Structure formats: C-alpha cells, structure tokens
Amino acid sequence: MKKWFFPSVENIGIKGFNDIGEEFKDNPMFHLAKEICQNSLDTKVSSDYKETNEPIKVEFKEFFINPNKIPGNENGELRQIFEEEFKFNSEYYKKDRTVPDFYKNAVNLFYNYNIPCLRISDFSTTGLTGSDKTTHSPWIDLTKNAGVSDKDEGAGGSKGKGKFASFICSNFYTIFYSTMANDGLKASCGISRITGYKKQDNSITIGEGYYENDFKTIRECLDLDPDFKREIYGTDIYIIGFKNGIEEWKEKMVASIIDNFFVAIVRGNLVVNIGNNYEVSNETIEEYIKDEKIKKYLLPDTKCYYDIMVSYNETKKETYSMFENNDITLVLKKDNEDIGEINKVAAVRLTGMKILDLKNLPHLGLYHGILFMEGIKVNDYFRKLENATHSNWSADRVQNSADAERKIKQLKDFVRNTIKKLMAGTVLDEISATGVGETLPDEEEFINENNDKNQKESINNETIKTITINEKEPKKIDNNRMEKTDEEVEIELEIDKEGKIVKVDPIPNAVPPEPTPLHPNPISPIENNYSEINKRLLTSKLRLISNDKTYKLIFSLNEDNPIIKITFEIYGESGTEKIALKKVKCHCNRNMFGKVSIENEDNYVIIKDIQKDNLYTIDFEVNSEEKWAMEVKVYGINE
C-alpha cells in the first residue's frame, strides 16, 4: 500500500531545521540550479553512460497541483502530519517562532485550491540506476543515504549533500523523485525532510518521512505535472510547494547556470530550459549575458570568462602535468574592458563546472583566465578538498592535509608563474589599480603641442626633469624634436591655467628655480594612526612609471578630499606583500614646483587637501634591485 511513513524511535533528541541544508539557505535558487545541473552532467562520466552527440538537457517547469492530488494526501494524511508538527513545535519553541511559523504557513497552503510546484527533469542521461538495491546505488544514495557519495571518476558531486538544495526551495521541505533508468528499471518515492516531533506514544520521529509502497520503492514513474510524461531515460524531481514568490527566480536561475557552467554551455554539452521564457544554450548565452534582467544577477567576471571561451584561439595557453601528462591547462586573455573585478582565474572541472575564482594574482594589466582541470586524477583529488557547495578548497578536508596543502600550493604556483611568463611586458609602465573608472592618461594629457589657445595662455620658463622609461619605447610626439635617450634631460615646459603642458623645447643646461610650496599643508609627524581613512576611492587618472629603482605615481581624483592614504604592495610568489618606500616626494602638477607636504610610513603615503582634477605626482624608491608590478589603492575618509 502506498502511503507516507515517518519512522520514530525512543530515546533520541529532536532534529531541528538547522540540521537541514543550512549551507543552501542563502540564495536558494543559485544553489538549486547549480546542484541540479551538476548532477545531470555527472552522468556523462559515469560507467553507465553511453556517449552520444546530444547535450545534457535540463528543464525547470512550474505547475500547480490540488493538495488532495499530492501522493499520500488524498485524504489529508500528509496535512495531518504537518498539523501535528505545528502543534508540537508551537509548544516546544517559546522564544524563536521560526519553526512554528514554517508549519503554520505549510498547513495554510494545504487548504488552498492549488499549490505551486516545480518539475525538474533531465534528458540524455542514464537516469538513477540501482533502484533495486538496498544499501548502495545512485538511487539509494539520493533517496535514503545521507552524506554518501561514491560517484565515478571525474564526476562533480562529492559530498552527498547537494540534494538538500531542492528541499530548501519547498514550503513543505517535501520532494518526489521519479526515474526511468537505462538499467531497465522505473522507480519513484516521496521524501519529506522536516523536524522531529514527539508522537502520542512518546516516541520521537527522526525527521524524515517517506512515501513508498509497503516501505519499498514504487515501481513506476510519477506524472504529477499534467503536461509531462516520462518516455525516455532520465530523472524527474518534483518540488511540492515551490517557493515561486522569490523575486525573479527564473532570472536568478539563468544567471546561476551561466556563472557556473559557461564552459559546458559554450562547448555544447549543456542546454537548460527555465519555464517557457528561457533556453540557455551555446546559441543564446551571449544574449542572456547582455540581458539587463539577468545581467544584474551575473557575477561581473562571467562575461570575461565567456570572452575567453569564444575567442579561445586568440588566447595565451600553458599546460602542466600534476598527476597525468598535461592534465591541467591555463588559458589567459586580456580583458576587453575594465569591469572593476580584475585578475581572476576560474578553476573549472572536467564536466565544465566552475568551482572557484583564484584571486590575489599578479597585476600585469587587465586580464582573466580559465584553469581547465581536464585530467581524471586531478579532478578526483581536488573534488575531495571542496566544501559542500563546491565553491572552495580546504586541505583540512582530507586525512593527509600536509600533502593537500602542497598540491594546492603547487597548482597556484603554476598559475602565478604562468601569468608572469605569458603576460610579461603588459605592464610596469602602465598599471591600473582595482576600481571602476580608474583609467590611464595618455601622453597627450601631459603634452599638447597643437593647442593654439593654450599656447597663448601658457606660463613661460618653467622646467622639470622627466624620466625616460627604458622597458618600453615611449610614444613619439615629434620625430624631429623627441629622441630616445637613457639619460635624464631638462626640458622647458609651457603650461596653461589648467596645468597642461602645451610646448616642449629642450634646454640642456637649464637650472630649475628653488621650489617653494604653494600651500604649506603641514602634517604632524606623530599623526601615524589614520583609522578614519577607510573608504576606497576611485581615481579619474592613475599611472605608475618605473625607471630602474625609482618609481613615479601620477594620479588625479574626481572630488576634493581633505585627506587621503595611498598604499603600495608588490606582487611576489605568495601574492601581495607590503614594501617600504623611501625618498618619497610629492608635488602638484598644476604648479609644477609647488611641493606638497606628505607623511610617509612603511608602505603608505598620507596627503592632505587634495583638490579634484589636479594632477599629483609622487616620486619614490624601494629597497630592491628588482622591478616590481605594484597594486596601488587610494583611500579617503568614510563619512
């Protein structure tokens, strides 16, 4: 007989809601889409899968059902369980009403005419095999076992917890599974993962309840969606009481699928339909990335990763052998635009799912990369280091954590060293600090010979020493008047009222006048703790120039600031490191010899009375014979 059964035992504690899928409660639509598509893609590497040219297809379709047509609730049996839960938990929880309110809402839904549900179906998969087993199989691991995963080599899932994401999206925490597997078996069952409660005989339920046929798997497929009937291999998941009230849940799902599976989608291995509105495929992904309704939920780096995939032949590549020959490939590409989220590499598993973004990488221009972990052994090793949501690695998750730490470091060192090798020469004289709108000024912003109006209003007889960059040939302004040289030269500058240079004439023997400060701008030497300077500022212009051991930072801000702090960090083998500055000087380019007072401590510089649109120059040295790429950050007072 088919019915709901909630096992109970004596002498056990109450199982609460915090024990049910806690890691998926933040952004549930994101996790639901990710976990479902991952499980479907895993069948491509299973031993039961027979390779075809068809992509894995997944559908998310909403439908409605009358409460009396929910299996096992024809006469209100399941509703009665929830009413008992509500009564028990209302008395059990005296302060926190979260659990009683959950059951109150569920009971009210049972009295509605229709209940929203979500059908999730996959196609071109194997289905869930082994429904005739009792202890271990894909079917048993999904429906009965907890925290158990024994997938084939190369699979994405590894913790046996992803299934809880579906329950979090149900107002009843109740799901029905149905499958037609390629082992010739059909199977279905219902599972309700609710809290434990004390029955009238004083026994306490374990929390889970099962809809089965005499405590055994039902030997047929369920057809709860009136518009759908399973006819080919695959699996259906029915979320009862689907939380369709979440704002723009379809758009959030589309964004999640693109964020996590852009590789599988572009390669044509995955197609996902969400309602009747969206079909995510290699033909539509670019359209959805640009769609304003979806774009606001996408991670900003995803577009850069997509650009890498569609221009793969134009990228820089390097392979690496960790467990097998060339089992890892790193692909790098300069960004087409500054998105404000620079220098990240997506680590992608064999199935085409992104695991995490590697950060704190060398700032050698604006670029993104994809780390393809294509070998079976490297996939299996690193999936054991992943957390339950497959978004990070931790060496502490395995027995031999010391070896795992070495492997993680080995992988990250390969990424950093390859970036330095393949992206070398893209900066040192041009470095854009992290932040939207921070752009580099061209030479024309400093030298403008053809502006007649500025020439008439220029200030005469001002000179300044300029440093020639040896690493990169400077832009030619006038072949007859500018020559490359490895020495410093003195140049006469004509400057307009806006502080722009309008005329250049070499004066080899010119001697600059003694500089005098336009504004004294005193700073107390003991004022070393500027805790109030903690707001990240966006510069309108920022440029770092290097010549041997000397550096020159030229910058401009969009607004006046009473006090700012500029920090400098270099990129070494293990990421960013502070570096002490010495011989630090600063002047405002509006008055080329108007020296600006500063305070320099360790790796930062404090400057007061910054005026918007003025160009400021900071000259400094570091205690190193090497040339370094640096990260420059500008902070102000967070009012």
Protein Blocks (a to p, Z undefined) as FASTA:
>chain_A
ZZddddddehiacddfklgoklmmgokllmmmmmmmmmmmmmmmpmkbccdfbdcddddd
dddddfklgghilnommmmmmmmmmmmmmmmpmmlmmlmmmmmmmmmmmmpmbdcddddd
dehiebjehklbmkbcfklmmmmmghiacddehiablnlpmmmmmmmmpcklpacddddd
fkopacddddddddddddfkopacehiacddeehiacfbdcdfblkbccfbgcdddddeh
iafkbghklmmmmmmmmmmmmmmmmnopaccdehjlbccdfklmmmmmmmmklmmmpcfk
lmmmmmmmmmmmmpccddddfkbghibccdddddfbdehighiaddddfkopafbdcehi
acebjaddddddfbfklmmmmmmmpcfkopaccfklpmblmlmmmmmmmmmmmmmmmmmm
mmgokaojaccdedehiacddfklmpcfklmklmmmpcehiacdddddfkbccddfblkl
cccdfbdcdddddddfkopafbdcddfkbccdddddfblopadfklmbcfklmcccddfb
dcdddehjbccdddddfbdcfbdcdddddddfkocaddddehiacddfklmmlccdddde
hjaccdehiaehiacddddddddfbdcddddddddddZZ
